[in-house]
Amino acid sequence: MSDAALVEQASQGDDNAFALIMNRWQKRIHRFAYRYFGNRADADDITQKIFIRVYQKLNSLDDPGKFSSWIYRIANNLCLDELKRAGRRRSESLDFDNTASMPLNNQTPATEMHQKELKKMVQQMLELLPDDQRAVLILKEFEGLKFREIAEVLDEPEGTVKTRLYAGLTALRKKLPMQSIKTEYLNYE
């Protein structure tokens, strides 16, 4: 069953449909929040808040076909609000799961450890970016959204989204050599 059909059923009071939405989206939203905060406890808390907000506002969604953009917008806004409220600009180091986009071919234990270290450093550099650039990078590179979808999530023109992605990647390229990381891992040109 499509998200749109589940949203329609859930907005009419079908709790089973909402449970299916949660099951379908919980990992993605948790992963998104985890990349913002850098620890599971904060990601768990904000994920709960996101789904409470989704449940409360589901009737306000005009086009159920745009559910994915809508839920990411809620997630992004609540994550930013929480960062501002808590006064945190940087999060703890992350241990990456295998959803990161670095190539992992024919790994020896030493190579695998090097990749984990590299990913951790890239995440730390990502956390130094302004929130608007970080949001675009997370949505594009980790969540795999298209520019059009990111523009909907952030309620910004597509050109602004592309500019923020370019600015964020440029900033990362400048910071990474300071960490002795080859910028070939960020070759998006």
Phi, psi and omega in degrees: 000139183287160175302317182301316180294319178295320179298316179299316180294316181295322180291344176265011174099007180279101182292332177294322177295320178294321177299321177294320176300313180300314180300321182289325189254347187301314181298316182296316182290321178297316179299317178301311180295323180299322180288336175285316191258335175081006173211154187291323183298312178295320179295320177299312182299312184290327177298318176299314180298321180298313182289331173295316179295318178300314180299316182292326188256004185305324180292341181275353179284111183289320184240099180303339178290345179256026183301317184298316177296319182296315182291322176294326178296315177300314180299313181298314181296317179292323177296315179296317178300316181294319177299316179293316181298316182278348180072021181264133176250338182229148179249174178289166177298149180254145166264124186279144169268182185276023174268354179292159192259027177272144181290134181231080182250137175047060186279130166266165178303321179294318179293319179298317178296319178299318180297318179297317178298318180298314180298320179297318179293319178299317178298318179298322177291322178301321181292344179277348182285155172300152185305320183292322177288320180298317180301315180296315180298318179296313181295321183281306190275327182262323182265345175074022179285154176276161181304319179300317180292319178297319178300320177294315181301312185272354182055049180230157175296150180303321179298322178295319179298314179297320179297317179294321177297313180299315180297318179295316179293322178297315179298319178296319179299325180287324183281326186295320178300332177295338179261010182061039178249134179289135182284359177297338177288346179242041182272084183252009184281000000 
